Amino acid sequence: MALCGGVGALALPSELIVHIFSFLSARDKLWASAVCSRWRECLFYPALWPELKLRLGRGTGGAGSSSDETPKLEFLMRKFGSFVRELQLEFAPVEGYPVRWRDSLNNYLDQVLCVLRSLKNNRNLQKLSLYGDTCILQEEGILDSTYLTQVDQGGKKIKEIKQLFEETLASSRQLKWLSSAFMLGMVTPNTLSTMSNLSANSLEHLSLLDNQAPPLIPSIELGRLLNLHSLALDFCDFTSEMCQVLSNSDHMPLHRLSLVLHGTVLHNKPLDITPGEVDWQALVRHSANLRVYIMALDVHSQDLLSVLKPSLPLERIHFDSYSTCASEAALDLISRQYCKTLSHFILVRDLMERDDTGFPDLSDNRNEDPLVLLAWRCTHLSLLIIHGYTVWAHNLIAISRLRGSNLKVLAVSEESIDFDQDQLLFQDEDPIHNLIEEVSLGLGRPWNPMMDTNIVLSEPTQHFFREMQRFSEGI
């Protein structure tokens, strides 16, 4: 727009240009910075970049390689790393696996170093969230010492990463959110001790996850975090002692607790040190509004039954497995014990294809399906996702009628739905068409079977991390 003097937008004061640019998205700001040097100067004012969210590698949807992204990351961190207040990054070092795993892992280490070198002196940092998609490398054994030596001789890069992360925590003054998940040994049991007392007092959310590491949150360090509102960690690392610390009167009440229970971890981390019924009762007395989210990965039903204590205020549970099956007993226990708190239930069995026997049926009696009983008993149920288990059509209709419009999400994969052959004899129209009509009528909105199973078949640890973030932010 031309001004009276005819010199155009360049005549605007920098403060006004910065204000106009504040309405742009992060992507549009970067595009606009290429217009001219004046815009570029204004677009990199600290006030325009209070937060930065990035996905690198596979997290970008396959566009570009990790090595192509490294220069862009270096530019952004050089510009914003010293003053950004909220930083969320997801790293994916597995692009090109297995052919290019060495290059991918090396790029990953370089990118993490780039971020931490820029952050170590940032005293204004309030939120730091890092997710490293290293789980597939762990499963394939790529992260053992033999392979890592080929990429990081003498462990120099990983040692520097640990040191820089500790320096970042030590220099922080007002950290409220700290989240690190599967970041390739970046966090150790001694890491939290380096956090400044100011940040320890201001911290409201803490999540430290790493399947193969020893417990990352010592009880003595948890005792420093008096204002903690939400916590996420491995279930096996959540001890009875931790529960007692969080129940102390000097601690603020805890509102959200997210726990991941991994079947493969149970071989090395027994459950006998996890909270018992008395511990949960004490925690709930102190934290009356506490709600718990559990993801169980390839966990046998007997192990799950042993940890689901009656006083545990379970709001969300996600079963995800390849080799194990959820049992009718587990579902019955959940629907009885948590009928007043359960709102989200996800049941997934990841199979490449259905065998001749079909998907497992959760009940011997088709008319007493535990999923129907769960929908009937759990009056706050708002999300139900099923894949890899047989769901009979008439039971699916019953669920929709029981919960109606209160069930905000009902996602059942088409291959999981089965029909009673005796009932099909009395139907003239297409059974799928009739099912869609009946379920839509019960829910009070249009409904269709889930066609895109990527919703539930995505990487489970990544799903847990993102859901945990939303769960904790929703306080």
C-alpha positions in Angstrom: 0.0 0.0 0.0 1.5 3.4 -1.0 1.8 6.1 1.6 1.5 9.9 1.1 5.2 10.2 0.4 5.0 7.6 -2.3 7.8 5.4 -0.7 5.5 2.5 0.1 5.7 0.1 3.0 9.4 0.8 3.5 8.4 4.1 5.2 6.6 2.2 8.0 8.5 2.2 11.3 10.1 -1.1 12.3 7.8 -1.5 15.3 4.7 -1.4 13.1 6.2 -3.8 10.6 7.0 -6.2 13.5 3.4 -5.9 14.8 2.0 -6.7 11.4 4.2 -9.7 11.0 3.2 -11.0 14.4 -0.1 -12.2 12.8 1.8 -14.5 10.4 2.4 -18.2 11.0 6.0 -19.4 11.5 6.2 -20.7 8.0 4.9 -17.5 6.5 7.4 -15.5 8.5 10.3 -17.5 7.1 8.9 -17.0 3.5 8.4 -13.2 4.1 12.0 -12.9 5.4 13.2 -13.5 1.8 11.5 -10.4 0.4 14.1 -7.9 1.3 16.8 -7.1 3.9 14.4 -4.7 5.8 11.8 -7.3 6.2 14.4 -9.9 7.1 15.7 -7.6 9.9 12.2 -7.1 11.3 11.1 -10.7 11.0 13.9 -11.9 13.3 12.9 -9.7 16.2 12.9 -11.9 19.4 9.3 -10.8 20.1 8.1 -12.6 17.0 9.5 -15.9 18.0 8.4 -16.8 21.5 8.0 -20.4 20.4 9.4 -22.8 17.8 8.0 -26.2 16.8 9.9 -28.4 14.4 9.9 -32.0 13.1 13.0 -33.2 11.5 13.7 -36.3 9.3 10.9 -38.8 9.0 8.6 -36.5 11.0 8.4 -34.2 8.1 6.4 -36.7 6.1 9.4 -37.8 4.0 10.1 -34.4 2.3 13.8 -34.0 2.2 16.6 -35.9 4.0 17.9 -35.2 7.5 21.2 -33.9 6.1 19.2 -31.3 4.0 17.5 -30.1 7.1 20.6 -29.6 9.2 21.6 -26.2 7.7 18.1 -24.9 8.2 18.1 -26.0 11.8 21.5 -24.4 12.4 20.1 -21.1 10.9 17.0 -21.2 13.1 18.9 -22.1 16.3 21.5 -19.4 15.6 18.7 -16.8 15.3 16.4 -17.9 18.1 18.2 -20.4 20.4 19.4 -17.9 22.9 16.0 -16.3 23.6 13.2 -18.6 22.5 10.8 -19.4 25.3 9.1 -22.5 24.1 10.9 -25.1 21.9 9.4 -28.3 20.7 11.4 -30.6 18.4 10.9 -34.1 17.1 14.0 -35.9 15.7 13.7 -38.9 13.4 17.2 -40.4 12.9 15.8 -43.5 11.1 15.2 -42.2 7.6 16.7 -44.5 5.0 17.0 -47.4 7.4 18.5 -49.9 7.0 20.7 -48.8 4.0 21.6 -45.4 5.3 21.3 -45.9 9.1 24.9 -44.7 9.7 24.3 -41.4 7.9 20.9 -41.0 9.5 22.2 -41.6 13.0 25.2 -39.2 12.5 22.8 -36.5 11.3 20.6 -37.0 14.3 23.6 -36.6 16.7 24.7 -33.4 14.8 21.2 -31.9 15.0 20.8 -32.6 18.7 24.2 -31.0 19.3 23.2 -28.0 17.2 20.1 -27.4 19.3 21.7 -27.8 22.7 24.7 -25.6 21.8 22.3 -22.8 21.1 20.2 -23.4 24.2 22.8 -23.8 26.9 22.9 -20.1 27.8 19.1 -19.4 27.4 17.8 -18.2 30.7 14.4 -17.4 29.4 13.5 -20.9 28.4 10.1 -22.0 29.8 9.2 -25.0 27.8 11.6 -27.6 26.3 10.1 -30.7 24.6 12.4 -33.2 22.7 11.3 -36.5 21.1 13.8 -38.8 19.4 12.4 -41.4 17.2 15.1 -44.0 18.1 12.8 -46.9 19.1 13.1 -48.7 15.8 16.9 -48.5 16.1 16.6 -50.0 19.6 14.4 -52.8 18.4 16.8 -53.8 15.6 19.9 -53.5 17.8 21.4 -50.6 15.9 21.9 -48.7 19.2 24.2 -51.2 20.8 27.9 -50.3 21.5 29.2 -51.9 18.3 27.1 -49.8 16.0 27.4 -46.6 17.9 31.2 -46.9 17.9 31.1 -46.8 14.1 29.2 -43.5 14.2 30.5 -41.8 17.4 34.0 -43.0 18.1 34.8 -42.9 21.8 31.2 -41.6 22.5 32.4 -38.0 22.1 29.2 -36.7 20.6 26.9 -38.4 23.1 29.1 -37.2 26.0 28.8 -33.7 24.7 25.1 -34.0 24.3 24.7 -35.1 27.9 27.0 -32.2 29.1 25.1 -29.6 27.0 21.7 -30.7 28.3 22.9 -30.5 31.9 24.3 -27.0 31.2 20.9 -26.0 29.7 19.1 -27.1 32.9 21.7 -25.5 35.1 21.4 -22.1 33.4 17.6 -22.1 33.2 15.7 -19.8 35.6 12.0 -20.2 34.8 11.6 -23.6 33.2 8.0 -24.8 33.5 7.9 -27.8 31.1 10.6 -30.3 30.6 10.0 -33.3 28.3 12.6 -35.7 26.9 11.6 -39.0 25.3 13.8 -41.6 23.7 16.7 -39.2 23.1 19.4 -41.8 22.8 20.9 -41.7 26.3 20.8 -38.0 26.6 19.2 -38.1 30.1 20.9 -40.0 33.0 19.8 -40.6 36.6 22.1 -37.6 37.5 20.6 -35.1 35.0 17.9 -33.7 37.2 20.4 -32.8 39.9 22.0 -30.2 37.6 18.7 -28.3 37.3 18.9 -24.9 38.9 16.9 -24.4 42.1 14.8 -21.7 40.5 13.7 -24.0 37.7 13.1 -26.9 40.2 10.7 -24.6 42.0 8.9 -23.4 38.8 8.7 -26.7 37.0 5.1 -27.8 36.4 5.5 -30.7 34.0 8.2 -33.4 33.8 8.4 -36.3 31.4 11.6 -38.4 31.0 11.3 -41.6 29.0 13.8 -44.1 27.7 13.0 -47.8 27.6 16.5 -49.1 28.0 17.8 -46.7 30.6 17.8 -47.1 34.4 15.3 -45.0 36.3 15.8 -41.4 35.2 13.9 -39.6 38.0 15.4 -40.4 41.5 12.9 -39.9 44.3 15.2 -37.4 46.0 15.1 -35.2 42.9 11.4 -35.5 42.7 11.2 -34.1 46.2 12.7 -30.8 44.9 9.8 -30.3 42.4 7.2 -29.0 44.8 5.0 -27.4 42.1 4.8 -30.3 39.8 1.3 -30.6 38.2 1.9 -33.5 35.7 4.4 -36.3 35.4 5.2 -38.9 32.7 7.6 -41.9 33.0 8.0 -45.6 32.6 5.5 -47.5 34.8 8.3 -49.7 36.2 10.2 -46.6 37.3 7.2 -45.2 39.2 8.0 -46.6 42.6 6.1 -46.8 45.9 8.6 -44.3 47.3 7.8 -41.8 44.5 4.2 -42.1 45.2 4.9 -41.3 48.9 7.0 -38.2 47.9 4.2 -36.9 45.7 1.7 -37.4 48.6 3.6 -35.2 51.0 1.8 -32.1 52.1 4.6 -29.8 50.9 3.9 -30.9 47.3 1.3 -29.3 45.1 -1.5 -31.8 44.2 -0.6 -33.8 41.0 -3.2 -33.5 38.2 -1.9 -35.7 35.4 0.2 -38.9 35.5 1.1 -40.7 32.2 2.7 -44.1 32.4 4.0 -46.4 29.7 4.2 -50.1 30.5 6.3 -52.0 28.0 6.3 -55.8 28.1 9.9 -56.2 27.0 11.0 -53.9 29.8 9.4 -56.1 32.5 12.2 -58.7 32.1 14.7 -56.2 33.5 12.4 -54.0 35.7 10.1 -55.9 38.0 6.8 -54.6 39.1 7.2 -55.3 42.8 8.5 -51.8 43.6 5.6 -50.0 41.9 2.8 -48.5 44.1 0.4 -50.7 46.0 -3.2 -50.0 46.8 -2.2 -48.1 50.0 0.2 -45.8 48.1 -2.5 -45.0 45.5 -5.0 -44.2 48.2 -2.6 -41.8 49.8 -1.8 -40.1 46.5 -5.4 -39.7 45.6 -6.2 -38.2 49.1 -3.6 -35.6 48.4 -4.4 -35.1 44.7 -8.2 -35.4 44.5 -8.2 -34.3 40.8 -5.5 -36.7 39.7 -6.2 -38.6 36.4 -3.9 -41.3 35.0 -3.1 -42.3 31.4 -1.6 -45.8 30.7 -0.2 -47.2 27.5 0.4 -51.0 27.7 2.7 -52.3 24.9 2.7 -56.1 24.5 1.9 -56.6 28.1 0.4 -59.9 29.3 -3.0 -59.7 30.9 -1.7 -61.1 34.2 0.9 -58.3 34.5 -1.7 -55.7 33.7 -4.1 -57.1 36.3 -1.4 -56.9 38.9 -0.8 -53.1 38.4 -4.4 -51.9 38.0 -5.1 -51.1 41.6 -8.7 -50.1 42.5 -7.7 -46.6 43.8 -5.7 -45.8 40.6 -7.8 -43.0 39.0 -7.6 -44.3 35.4 -8.9 -42.0 32.7 -7.2 -43.3 29.6 -5.8 -46.7 28.7 -4.3 -47.8 25.4 -3.6 -51.5 24.7 -1.2 -51.9 21.8 0.4 -55.3 20.9 1.8 -57.7 18.4 2.3 -60.9 20.3 -0.2 -60.6 23.2 -3.9 -60.4 23.4 -6.0 -58.5 25.8 -8.2 -60.7 27.9 -11.9 -60.6 28.8 -10.9 -60.5 32.4 -8.8 -57.4 31.9 -11.6 -55.6 30.2 -14.1 -56.6 32.8 -11.8 -55.4 35.6 -11.3 -52.0 33.9 -15.0 -51.5 33.3 -15.8 -52.3 36.9 -13.0 -50.5 38.7 -12.9 -47.3 36.6 -16.5 -46.9 35.6 -16.5 -43.4 37.1 -13.2 -42.1 35.6 -12.5 -43.9 32.3 -13.0 -41.7 29.2 -10.6 -43.0 26.6 -10.2 -46.7 25.6 -8.0 -47.9 22.7 -7.6 -51.6 21.9 -5.2 -52.4 19.1 -3.5 -55.6 17.9 -1.1 -54.9 15.0 -1.3 -57.8 12.6 -0.2 -57.5 8.9 -3.2 -59.6 7.9 -5.9 -61.6 9.4 -5.3 -65.4 9.5 -7.8 -68.1 8.7 -9.2 -68.1 12.2 -9.9 -64.4 12.1 -9.3 -61.8 14.8 -9.5 -62.9 18.4 -12.9 -62.7 20.0 -12.9 -61.2 23.5 -15.9 -63.3 24.7 -17.3 -66.8 24.3 -20.8 -65.4 24.3 -21.5 -62.9 21.5 -24.3 -61.4 23.5 -22.2 -60.6 26.5 -19.4 -58.7 24.8 -17.0 -57.0 27.4 -16.8 -53.9 25.1 -20.6 -53.5 25.4 -20.4 -53.9 29.2 -17.6 -51.3 29.2 -19.7 -48.8 27.2 -22.6 -49.5 29.6 -20.7 -49.2 32.9 -18.2 -46.3 32.0 -20.6 -43.4 31.9 -17.9 -40.9 30.9 -16.5 -42.9 28.0 -16.0 -40.5 25.1 -13.4 -42.3 22.9 -13.4 -45.9 21.8 -10.9 -47.2 19.1 -10.8 -50.9 18.2 -8.6 -52.7 15.7 -7.4 -56.3 15.5 -10.2 -57.8 17.6 -13.5 -59.2 16.4 -16.4 -56.7 17.0 -19.8 -58.2 16.2 -22.1 -55.9 14.3 -25.0 -56.1 16.7 -22.7 -55.3 19.6 -21.3 -52.3 17.8 -24.9 -51.1 17.4 -25.5 -51.7 21.1 -22.4 -49.6 22.0 -23.6 -46.7 19.8 -27.1 -46.8 21.4 -25.7 -46.9 25.0 -23.3 -44.0 24.6 -25.0 -42.0 21.9 -23.7 -38.5 21.2 -21.5 -38.6 24.4 -19.2 -41.0 22.5 -17.2 -38.4 20.5 -15.0 -40.9 18.8 -16.0 -44.4 17.7 -13.4 -45.8 15.4 -13.6 -49.5 14.5 -11.6 -50.9 11.5 -13.7 -52.5 8.8 -11.8 -55.7 9.0 -12.5 -56.0 12.7 -16.3 -56.1 12.2 -18.0 -59.4 11.8 -21.6 -60.4 11.3 -23.7 -63.2 12.8 -24.6 -65.5 9.9 -27.9 -66.4 11.4 -29.0 -62.8 11.6 -27.9 -62.1 8.0 -30.5 -64.6 6.8 -33.2 -62.2 7.8 -31.7 -59.1 6.2 -32.5 -58.2 2.6 -30.1 -55.3 2.3 -26.3 -55.0 2.4 -25.3 -55.7 6.0 -22.6 -53.0 6.0 -25.1 -50.4 4.8 -27.5 -51.5 7.5 -24.8 -51.3 10.1 -23.8 -47.8 9.1 -27.4 -46.6 9.3 -27.9 -48.2 12.8 -24.7 -46.9 14.3 -25.2 -43.4 12.8 -28.7 -43.4 14.3 -27.4 -44.4 17.7 -24.6 -41.8 17.7 -26.8 -39.1 16.3 -24.3 -38.3 13.6 -22.9 -39.9 10.4 -20.6 -42.8 11.0 -18.5 -45.1 8.9 -16.1 -48.0 9.7 -12.5 -46.8 10.0 -10.8 -47.3 6.6 -7.5 -45.7 7.4 -5.9 -47.8 10.1 -2.9 -45.6 10.2 -4.8 -43.7 12.9 -4.1 -46.5 15.3 -1.2 -48.4 13.6 1.3 -45.5 13.9 4.4 -45.9 16.0 2.9 -46.5 19.5 5.6 -44.7 21.5 5.2 -41.6 19.3 1.5 -41.8 19.8 2.0 -42.0 23.6 4.3 -39.0 23.6 1.9 -36.8 21.6 -1.1 -37.9 23.6 0.7 -37.4 26.9 1.5 -33.9 25.8 -2.1 -33.1 25.0 -3.3 -34.9 28.2 -0.9 -32.8 30.4 -1.6 -29.5 28.6 -5.3 -30.0 29.1 -5.2 -29.4 32.8 
